[in-house]
Amino acid sequence: MSRSSTWLFTLLVLLIPFSVYGVVKWYESRYQRLPVLAPADARVAAFTLQNQQGARVSGASWKGRIVVANFFFTSCPVVCPKMMYGMQRVQTYGKAEGLQLASFTVDPERDSAATLAGYAERRNIRGAQWDLLTGDKKTIYSLARHAFRLTVAEGDGGPTDFIHSEQLVLIDRSGRIRGYYTGTEESEVNQLLRDLERLAAE
């Protein structure tokens, strides 16, 4: 075998496995059914909170809708603005009929409905498609830990308890968790946008 033939053979041996791996990963990221990331019978728990318009919002309003949710607070200086920008990308580019966005404040004592409304105005968050939610701290913290199953330290929602997570959570039409994405990472938000299309097609 000539030197050039040996070089070509070696190149093919190296390239073929990587090419096959790439095709498999591309197929999985585009077409494979998203996993259910909680027990099959687990659903996002019922809740009633107040949005930035002062209207009462309940978990029942999510029935039959795909939801992307996160937890933030308006005075967060660095992480939350990046995460909320990721949510804005989801609102702008997300391809799922009836898509609902929900951002729960983890600082409800300071983030009243009026404060959330001002925040929404400053960040150009508009429309009924995206609720910024406030209310009882224990309720919100219980949702984060037990319904959305965020990986955070244990706590009781008391005065010294505090939750901070960069995760965007994808919920299907049946209230099941189907994905977690780091909202501050562009590549993760891009994957969320792709997964929204996959979930909408189920």
Backbone bond lengths (Angstrom), bond angles and torsions (degrees), N, CA, C in turn:
res aa  C-N    CA-C-N  psi(-1)  N-CA   C-N-CA  omega(-1)  CA-C   N-CA-C  phi
1 M - - - 1.472 - - 1.524 108.91 -
2 S 1.307 115.67 131.25 1.454 120.13 -178.47 1.534 110.30 -70.24
3 R 1.333 113.85 164.68 1.464 119.47 -179.73 1.527 111.74 -61.81
4 S 1.341 116.79 -41.06 1.467 120.55 179.43 1.520 111.29 -66.32
5 S 1.327 116.59 -37.84 1.473 120.01 178.46 1.516 111.15 -66.90
6 T 1.330 116.17 -39.83 1.460 120.45 178.10 1.525 110.58 -62.99
7 W 1.310 115.89 -42.31 1.475 120.63 179.01 1.522 110.52 -62.39
8 L 1.356 116.62 -43.28 1.459 121.01 -179.47 1.521 110.80 -65.57
9 F 1.335 117.12 -42.11 1.459 121.47 179.08 1.529 110.59 -61.79
10 T 1.336 115.94 -45.01 1.469 120.35 178.98 1.525 111.14 -61.50
11 L 1.329 116.49 -41.47 1.458 120.99 179.14 1.523 111.37 -61.96
12 L 1.334 116.08 -43.22 1.463 120.09 179.73 1.526 111.42 -65.09
13 V 1.333 115.70 -41.75 1.463 120.19 179.36 1.529 110.90 -60.01
14 L 1.322 116.40 -36.29 1.454 120.78 179.40 1.517 112.35 -77.62
15 L 1.330 116.75 -39.24 1.461 120.97 -173.97 1.519 113.74 -75.77
16 I 1.310 117.80 -38.34 1.470 120.59 -173.36 1.531 111.93 -59.89
17 P 1.356 119.78 -48.61 1.482 117.91 179.26 1.527 112.89 -60.95
18 F 1.336 116.26 -40.77 1.465 119.06 178.77 1.521 111.51 -64.96
19 S 1.323 116.62 -37.26 1.467 120.96 179.31 1.524 110.79 -66.35
20 V 1.340 116.02 -44.19 1.461 120.45 178.92 1.531 110.12 -62.99
21 Y 1.331 116.36 -44.13 1.462 121.01 178.16 1.528 110.57 -59.40
22 G 1.330 115.84 -43.94 1.460 120.43 179.76 1.512 112.51 -61.83
23 V 1.332 116.63 -42.13 1.469 121.03 179.54 1.531 110.15 -65.04
24 V 1.336 116.58 -42.65 1.466 120.44 179.93 1.523 110.69 -62.77
25 K 1.340 117.30 -46.15 1.458 120.94 179.94 1.526 111.11 -64.58
26 W 1.318 117.38 -38.35 1.467 121.00 177.69 1.529 110.03 -63.50
27 Y 1.332 117.13 -43.58 1.462 121.07 179.33 1.529 110.09 -62.71
28 E 1.336 116.09 -45.47 1.456 119.54 -179.25 1.520 111.89 -61.45
29 S 1.343 116.35 -40.61 1.463 120.13 -176.64 1.523 112.70 -75.33
30 R 1.330 117.00 -16.61 1.468 119.83 -177.37 1.524 113.82 -106.72
31 Y 1.334 117.51 -36.68 1.457 118.94 -167.00 1.526 115.14 -125.76
32 Q 1.308 118.70 -25.01 1.452 118.97 -177.17 1.526 110.56 -67.80
33 R 1.315 116.24 143.00 1.463 121.67 -179.55 1.527 110.15 -61.46
34 L 1.327 116.15 135.70 1.456 120.60 178.91 1.525 110.21 -68.67
35 P 1.331 117.84 141.16 1.465 119.61 177.99 1.526 111.24 -71.95
36 V 1.316 115.78 158.80 1.463 121.89 170.71 1.519 106.14 -93.58
37 L 1.349 117.34 119.07 1.457 121.30 -170.18 1.524 113.52 -96.84
38 A 1.304 116.14 36.23 1.460 122.38 176.64 1.527 106.00 -161.75
39 P 1.326 118.71 167.35 1.464 119.17 175.61 1.523 111.40 -51.10
40 A 1.321 116.38 145.47 1.467 121.20 -173.22 1.516 113.52 -55.70
41 D 1.338 116.73 -30.61 1.463 119.63 -177.71 1.530 112.61 -92.90
42 A 1.336 117.60 1.45 1.472 120.57 -178.76 1.522 110.18 -79.51
43 R 1.313 115.72 137.43 1.462 121.94 177.96 1.534 108.57 -135.37
44 V 1.337 115.87 153.67 1.461 119.20 174.67 1.519 108.07 -60.84
45 A 1.321 115.85 127.22 1.465 121.00 -172.49 1.522 112.40 -65.51
46 A 1.314 115.33 155.80 1.460 121.28 177.47 1.527 109.64 -66.54
47 F 1.310 116.13 145.60 1.464 120.86 177.07 1.523 108.27 -154.86
48 T 1.322 115.35 160.95 1.460 122.01 170.28 1.516 107.46 -137.43
49 L 1.332 116.30 119.24 1.454 122.86 -178.56 1.522 109.22 -134.19
50 Q 1.310 117.53 -177.46 1.460 122.79 -177.26 1.530 109.21 -116.09
51 N 1.351 116.22 135.37 1.460 118.20 179.59 1.530 110.98 -95.09
52 Q 1.331 115.43 -175.52 1.469 120.72 -174.27 1.522 113.14 -67.37
53 Q 1.328 118.19 -15.97 1.465 120.94 174.94 1.529 112.27 -91.28
54 G 1.329 116.02 -0.35 1.460 119.76 -178.02 1.512 113.33 85.08
55 A 1.329 117.95 5.93 1.467 121.83 -179.40 1.528 110.22 -86.36
56 R 1.334 115.71 147.28 1.454 120.41 176.69 1.521 109.20 -77.12
57 V 1.313 116.52 132.81 1.470 122.78 179.97 1.521 107.57 -123.81
58 S 1.322 116.75 130.31 1.465 120.60 179.03 1.521 110.39 -117.62
59 G 1.327 115.04 157.96 1.456 120.17 176.68 1.516 112.11 -61.36
60 A 1.331 116.77 -24.15 1.467 119.80 179.65 1.526 111.60 -62.54
61 S 1.339 117.24 -25.77 1.464 120.40 -179.43 1.521 112.07 -70.20
62 W 1.332 117.12 -13.45 1.467 121.18 178.95 1.520 112.84 -85.11
63 K 1.312 117.38 -8.20 1.463 120.18 -174.99 1.527 110.56 -56.54
64 G 1.313 116.17 126.96 1.457 121.31 178.71 1.516 114.01 79.77
65 R 1.343 118.42 6.95 1.455 121.85 -178.51 1.525 110.63 -117.85
66 I 1.316 115.97 149.51 1.457 121.50 170.79 1.525 107.27 -85.94
67 V 1.327 116.10 134.39 1.463 121.58 -174.25 1.526 109.77 -125.87
68 V 1.331 115.85 139.12 1.461 122.12 167.47 1.518 106.49 -116.67
69 A 1.326 116.60 124.59 1.465 121.27 -174.84 1.521 110.97 -127.27
70 N 1.326 114.97 155.56 1.456 120.63 173.47 1.530 109.56 -151.51
71 F 1.337 115.52 172.62 1.456 122.66 179.67 1.524 107.82 -125.56
72 F 1.335 116.64 131.27 1.459 121.74 -171.81 1.522 108.83 -150.88
73 F 1.338 117.67 -178.08 1.464 121.55 166.20 1.527 108.39 -150.84
74 T 1.313 116.37 148.24 1.468 120.65 -167.84 1.520 113.57 -68.66
75 S 1.341 118.15 -26.30 1.467 119.70 -178.72 1.517 113.05 -89.68
76 C 1.315 117.86 2.94 1.469 122.21 177.88 1.524 108.69 -63.89
77 P 1.352 118.69 123.60 1.463 119.50 -171.29 1.513 116.60 -85.72
78 V 1.342 118.70 -26.66 1.470 119.77 -170.81 1.527 112.50 -124.58
79 V 1.329 117.01 -59.68 1.464 120.92 -171.87 1.527 111.93 -67.82
80 C 1.320 117.79 -48.94 1.469 120.90 -174.81 1.533 113.28 -61.84
81 P 1.342 120.02 -42.67 1.467 118.01 177.05 1.528 112.97 -57.05
82 K 1.337 116.87 -40.17 1.467 119.99 177.65 1.526 110.85 -65.91
83 M 1.333 115.91 -42.40 1.460 120.34 -179.94 1.522 111.06 -65.60
84 M 1.335 117.12 -40.62 1.457 119.78 179.58 1.527 111.39 -68.81
85 Y 1.318 116.99 -29.93 1.465 119.62 173.27 1.525 109.66 -63.95
86 G 1.329 116.32 -39.04 1.465 119.71 174.96 1.514 111.21 -60.88
87 M 1.330 117.24 -41.23 1.465 120.74 176.99 1.527 111.08 -64.14
88 Q 1.326 117.03 -38.18 1.468 119.94 177.46 1.520 111.15 -63.18
89 R 1.324 117.04 -36.98 1.469 119.99 175.56 1.530 110.62 -63.15
90 V 1.327 116.04 -39.39 1.467 119.99 177.63 1.523 110.14 -62.90
91 Q 1.329 116.90 -43.86 1.464 120.20 179.35 1.525 111.03 -62.44
92 T 1.331 116.94 -39.74 1.463 121.43 -175.82 1.522 112.17 -76.14
93 Y 1.332 116.85 -41.77 1.467 120.13 -170.23 1.524 114.57 -112.35
94 G 1.343 117.28 -6.43 1.457 119.35 -177.29 1.520 112.42 -65.64
95 K 1.338 115.80 127.09 1.463 121.21 -177.64 1.516 109.69 -106.48
96 A 1.324 115.10 86.10 1.455 122.05 176.35 1.516 107.64 -156.20
97 E 1.308 116.28 122.36 1.469 120.18 -177.98 1.525 110.16 -62.87
98 G 1.330 116.47 133.09 1.456 121.02 178.82 1.515 114.14 72.69
99 L 1.335 117.62 19.85 1.457 121.43 -179.53 1.528 110.86 -56.98
100 Q 1.341 116.10 133.86 1.462 122.09 177.91 1.517 109.68 -120.46
101 L 1.337 117.24 135.45 1.458 122.39 174.40 1.524 108.84 -110.83
102 A 1.346 115.39 144.01 1.465 120.25 179.62 1.519 109.11 -143.28
103 S 1.326 116.16 126.27 1.461 122.24 177.07 1.523 108.41 -119.18
104 F 1.334 116.30 116.60 1.462 122.61 -177.71 1.529 108.90 -95.94
105 T 1.314 117.78 126.36 1.453 119.20 175.98 1.523 110.10 -76.35
106 V 1.337 115.96 137.59 1.459 120.36 175.50 1.527 110.62 -95.81
107 D 1.329 116.33 6.77 1.462 122.44 178.29 1.535 109.14 -128.93
108 P 1.345 116.72 59.69 1.470 119.30 -172.95 1.524 114.28 -66.18
109 E 1.333 117.81 -21.78 1.463 119.50 178.32 1.530 110.93 -63.24
110 R 1.335 116.59 -36.44 1.463 120.76 178.64 1.526 112.08 -95.93
111 D 1.314 117.08 -32.39 1.464 120.60 -175.81 1.531 110.67 -91.19
112 S 1.317 115.22 78.65 1.467 121.03 174.67 1.521 109.17 -72.97
113 A 1.322 116.73 173.32 1.466 120.54 176.41 1.519 110.24 -58.38
114 A 1.325 117.72 -40.44 1.465 121.06 179.88 1.526 111.22 -65.59
115 T 1.331 117.08 -39.84 1.467 120.71 177.32 1.525 110.43 -64.20
116 L 1.328 116.14 -42.28 1.467 120.28 177.97 1.524 111.06 -64.42
117 A 1.320 117.28 -37.05 1.470 120.55 178.12 1.525 110.72 -63.64
118 G 1.334 116.48 -42.33 1.461 119.88 177.28 1.516 111.84 -64.28
119 Y 1.323 115.67 -39.79 1.465 121.14 177.58 1.531 110.10 -62.95
120 A 1.326 115.89 -44.97 1.461 120.52 179.20 1.521 111.22 -60.49
121 E 1.323 116.43 -39.85 1.461 120.75 179.53 1.528 110.90 -65.22
122 R 1.321 115.90 -44.11 1.471 119.77 -179.31 1.518 111.90 -65.31
123 R 1.320 117.03 -34.07 1.466 120.76 -177.00 1.523 112.80 -97.83
124 N 1.317 116.28 6.98 1.463 121.50 177.88 1.534 112.07 59.61
125 I 1.325 115.85 40.93 1.465 122.08 175.06 1.517 106.99 -91.51
126 R 1.307 116.55 113.47 1.466 120.57 -173.53 1.522 110.94 -132.61
127 G 1.328 114.45 159.36 1.457 120.73 172.99 1.515 113.29 91.36
128 A 1.325 115.22 158.11 1.460 122.26 -178.50 1.516 112.11 -74.23
129 Q 1.328 117.30 -7.60 1.459 121.03 -177.36 1.532 112.30 -71.52
130 W 1.332 117.72 -18.61 1.464 120.93 -175.06 1.518 110.13 -130.04
131 D 1.336 115.87 112.34 1.460 122.31 178.16 1.525 109.78 -99.34
132 L 1.343 115.91 129.43 1.457 122.11 166.97 1.519 105.68 -98.18
133 L 1.330 117.81 120.46 1.458 121.00 -165.51 1.524 112.80 -115.36
134 T 1.323 115.28 137.99 1.453 122.67 177.02 1.519 108.81 -136.00
135 G 1.336 115.62 167.98 1.460 119.83 -179.88 1.515 110.44 157.65
136 D 1.319 116.46 -146.82 1.457 122.71 -177.77 1.531 110.65 -66.71
137 K 1.320 116.43 126.02 1.470 120.75 -176.76 1.525 111.97 -61.13
138 K 1.311 117.90 -43.24 1.467 120.31 -179.23 1.528 111.08 -60.59
139 T 1.334 116.40 -38.79 1.462 120.35 178.26 1.520 111.08 -63.96
140 I 1.331 116.82 -47.31 1.465 121.42 -178.35 1.529 111.05 -63.49
141 Y 1.336 116.36 -43.38 1.464 119.73 -177.81 1.529 111.35 -70.29
142 S 1.316 116.82 -34.42 1.459 119.78 175.33 1.530 110.76 -65.69
143 L 1.317 116.64 -40.42 1.469 119.93 175.81 1.523 111.28 -59.54
144 A 1.338 116.23 -46.85 1.465 120.04 -178.65 1.520 111.17 -58.96
145 R 1.323 116.17 -44.31 1.464 119.79 -174.51 1.531 113.59 -80.68
146 H 1.325 116.47 -42.43 1.461 119.25 -168.75 1.517 114.71 -106.26
147 A 1.320 118.35 -26.70 1.468 120.17 178.52 1.530 110.55 -94.40
148 F 1.341 116.04 -50.79 1.461 119.80 179.73 1.525 112.13 -85.57
149 R 1.316 116.77 -10.75 1.467 123.45 173.94 1.530 112.96 54.07
150 L 1.330 114.94 43.29 1.454 119.38 176.72 1.526 109.52 -72.43
151 T 1.304 115.51 143.75 1.462 120.76 179.17 1.518 108.71 -81.81
152 V 1.310 115.50 92.66 1.463 121.98 -179.91 1.520 108.17 -136.99
153 A 1.327 115.79 164.68 1.462 120.45 179.28 1.529 110.37 -63.07
154 E 1.318 115.37 150.78 1.457 119.93 178.13 1.531 110.58 -66.97
155 G 1.309 116.21 152.70 1.448 121.37 179.21 1.509 110.01 -175.59
156 D 1.334 115.21 175.13 1.466 119.75 -176.06 1.526 113.29 -117.28
157 G 1.343 116.71 6.90 1.453 118.98 -177.77 1.515 113.25 76.70
158 G 1.339 116.34 15.24 1.457 120.63 -179.74 1.523 112.58 -78.10
159 P 1.331 116.89 -175.14 1.472 121.55 -174.39 1.520 114.16 -58.12
160 T 1.343 118.33 -34.23 1.463 120.36 -177.57 1.525 113.21 -95.12
161 D 1.315 117.08 -1.92 1.470 121.21 -179.26 1.523 109.87 -79.93
162 F 1.330 116.24 138.78 1.464 119.78 178.62 1.517 109.89 -147.93
163 I 1.322 115.78 135.22 1.467 122.95 179.29 1.522 108.37 -116.84
164 H 1.318 115.34 136.89 1.469 119.10 172.67 1.521 107.21 -142.48
165 S 1.311 117.43 121.94 1.458 122.03 -178.68 1.522 109.58 -139.98
166 E 1.322 116.17 140.97 1.466 121.78 178.00 1.526 112.10 -92.78
167 Q 1.326 117.12 4.34 1.456 120.67 -172.28 1.530 113.55 -80.44
168 L 1.326 115.06 136.77 1.461 122.57 165.24 1.515 105.96 -98.26
169 V 1.322 116.86 134.83 1.464 121.32 -174.50 1.529 109.11 -114.47
170 L 1.330 115.42 128.30 1.464 121.61 179.57 1.519 109.36 -98.48
171 I 1.334 116.15 122.73 1.465 123.60 -177.79 1.524 108.86 -116.67
172 D 1.320 116.92 133.46 1.466 119.01 -178.83 1.527 112.09 -85.70
173 R 1.314 116.12 -178.36 1.466 121.60 -174.85 1.528 112.80 -66.42
174 S 1.331 116.26 -16.62 1.464 120.48 178.07 1.515 112.57 -98.18
175 G 1.344 117.32 5.73 1.451 121.30 178.20 1.518 114.55 83.12
176 R 1.344 116.73 17.07 1.463 120.86 -179.75 1.528 110.92 -97.35
177 I 1.330 116.75 146.45 1.463 121.54 178.46 1.528 108.91 -77.71
178 R 1.345 115.53 127.56 1.468 120.08 -177.72 1.523 113.06 -120.26
179 G 1.340 118.29 -5.98 1.451 118.79 177.99 1.515 112.85 -176.39
180 Y 1.346 114.59 150.65 1.465 123.27 172.61 1.525 108.09 -123.35
181 Y 1.328 116.55 139.00 1.458 121.50 -175.83 1.521 109.21 -142.47
182 T 1.332 117.19 136.51 1.457 121.14 177.30 1.524 108.20 -73.40
183 G 1.325 115.95 110.97 1.462 120.86 -172.15 1.505 115.25 -70.02
184 T 1.344 117.20 -12.26 1.466 120.57 179.19 1.520 112.30 -92.93
185 E 1.349 117.15 -3.75 1.461 121.18 -177.81 1.533 110.09 -107.31
186 E 1.327 116.23 122.16 1.466 120.78 -177.56 1.526 111.74 -58.10
187 S 1.329 117.15 -42.24 1.464 120.20 -178.36 1.525 111.44 -63.30
188 E 1.337 116.73 -35.80 1.467 120.11 179.68 1.530 110.88 -70.76
189 V 1.310 116.79 -39.29 1.468 119.87 176.80 1.524 109.94 -65.99
190 N 1.324 117.18 -37.96 1.474 120.33 175.91 1.523 110.52 -59.85
191 Q 1.349 116.40 -41.31 1.463 119.58 178.10 1.525 110.75 -65.49
192 L 1.320 117.12 -38.89 1.466 120.75 176.44 1.518 110.89 -59.53
193 L 1.320 117.39 -43.07 1.466 120.46 178.89 1.521 111.00 -61.56
194 R 1.334 116.87 -39.90 1.468 119.89 177.07 1.527 110.69 -66.91
195 D 1.328 116.20 -41.05 1.467 119.72 -178.92 1.523 112.02 -68.25
196 L 1.319 117.39 -29.84 1.465 119.94 174.35 1.520 111.20 -59.78
197 E 1.323 116.11 -42.30 1.466 119.95 177.94 1.513 111.13 -63.61
198 R 1.337 116.45 -42.79 1.461 120.25 178.84 1.518 111.13 -62.57
199 L 1.338 116.19 -43.50 1.458 119.96 -178.40 1.525 111.03 -68.18
200 A 1.325 116.71 -38.27 1.472 120.45 178.79 1.522 111.35 -62.95
201 A 1.334 116.90 -27.41 1.462 120.77 -176.90 1.528 112.62 -84.77
202 E 1.323 118.47 -8.55 1.476 120.35 -179.22 1.516 111.71 -68.34
